[in-house]
Amino acid sequence: MHFSTGLTSTVALNIGISAAPAPRDDPRYVQLRIYSEPGCFEQNRGEMGIYSDKLNKCQTFGGTTVKSVRFEYTLRDNLTLYDDITCHLNHHDVEINTCLSGDNEYGSYLVQC
């Protein structure tokens, strides 16, 4: 039993099978780090990449509570966050390498090019 498991693992490694996701063909236009608490320090929810299929369209954070955002990387400088989920209420322009933080939650974002 151990021999067949080991053999299967060795064969899989030799032919290059990987459980890692395949890389995307399109570039990452914007990278954000989102937090569920104000200040960009506590409750880091991870990084979020924005690709070409998300450009010029209002996007939500998918039900995640977002109270602060760090704008880490961009190929485009035009990122706006909104308090609502329809990209209409209280727009906030975000600058690269800064923390956008407030008392309210951010509900949506828009990257325009």
C-alpha positions as a printed Julia matrix, in Angstrom:
113×3 Matrix{Float64}:
   0.0    0.0     0.0
   2.76   2.46    0.92
   4.69   1.53   -2.23
   1.78   2.39   -4.57
   1.12   5.69   -2.78
   4.78   6.64   -2.99
   4.95   5.61   -6.63
   1.87   7.65   -7.49
   3.31  10.71   -5.72
   6.65  10.35   -7.49
   5.0    9.99  -10.9
   2.8   13.02  -10.27
   5.81  15.14   -9.32
   7.81  13.96  -12.32
   5.11  14.87  -14.84
   4.48  18.26  -13.22
   1.02  17.89  -11.74
   0.4   20.63   -9.23
  -2.47  21.54   -6.95
  -1.52  25.22   -7.28
  -3.9   27.32   -9.38
  -2.79  28.14  -12.89
  -1.48  31.68  -13.3
  -3.79  34.24  -14.9
  -2.94  35.52  -18.36
  -4.02  39.08  -17.64
  -1.99  41.36  -15.36
  -3.0   42.45  -11.89
  -4.0   46.08  -12.38
  -4.5   46.96   -8.72
  -3.64  45.3    -5.42
  -5.44  46.2    -2.23
  -5.12  44.94    1.31
  -8.42  45.05    3.14
  -9.12  45.19    6.88
 -12.3   44.75    8.9
 -11.18  47.35   11.47
 -10.14  51.0    10.99
  -6.44  51.86   10.74
  -5.02  49.21    8.37
  -3.49  47.25   11.26
  -6.03  44.91   12.84
  -8.18  42.2    11.26
  -6.24  41.92    8.0
  -8.6   40.14    5.56
  -5.85  39.62    3.01
  -4.85  41.04   -0.31
  -7.21  41.54   -3.17
  -6.09  41.67   -6.79
  -8.1   43.47   -9.43
  -7.75  42.13  -12.97
  -8.99  43.36  -16.34
 -12.42  41.69  -15.97
 -13.1   44.02  -13.0
 -12.07  47.29  -14.68
 -14.66  50.0   -15.37
 -17.34  48.08  -13.42
 -18.7   48.7    -9.96
 -17.56  45.84   -7.68
 -18.45  44.89   -4.11
 -16.3   43.28   -1.44
 -18.47  40.17   -1.46
 -20.07  40.57    1.95
 -16.77  41.12    3.77
 -16.78  43.94    6.32
 -14.24  46.5     5.1
 -13.39  49.46    7.34
  -9.92  50.27    6.02
  -8.01  49.68    2.79
  -4.35  49.98    1.84
  -3.75  50.62   -1.87
  -0.49  48.68   -2.45
   0.12  48.45   -6.18
  -1.32  49.75   -9.42
  -0.94  49.82  -13.16
  -3.8   52.36  -13.09
  -4.09  55.26  -10.66
  -7.85  55.67  -10.72
  -9.28  53.75   -7.74
 -12.38  54.98   -5.92
 -14.13  53.39   -2.93
 -17.75  54.01   -1.95
 -19.78  53.6     1.23
 -22.64  51.81   -0.57
 -22.68  48.71   -2.79
 -23.66  50.56   -5.97
 -20.68  52.94   -6.37
 -22.77  56.05   -5.76
 -22.65  57.1    -2.09
 -19.68  59.06   -0.67
 -16.81  58.4    -3.04
 -13.28  58.19   -1.6
 -10.24  58.49   -3.85
  -7.42  56.23   -2.69
  -3.75  57.09   -3.1
  -1.0   54.5    -3.55
   0.72  53.33   -0.33
  -1.8   55.03    1.94
  -4.46  53.76    4.3
  -8.05  54.8     3.69
  -9.84  54.43    6.99
 -13.04  55.7     8.53
 -15.87  54.96   10.91
 -18.14  53.62    8.17
 -17.79  50.48    6.12
 -16.78  50.62    2.48
 -19.19  48.71    0.28
 -17.91  48.95   -3.29
 -15.03  50.07   -5.49
 -14.37  51.15   -9.05
 -11.12  51.03  -11.03
 -11.37  53.14  -14.16
  -9.04  53.25  -17.09
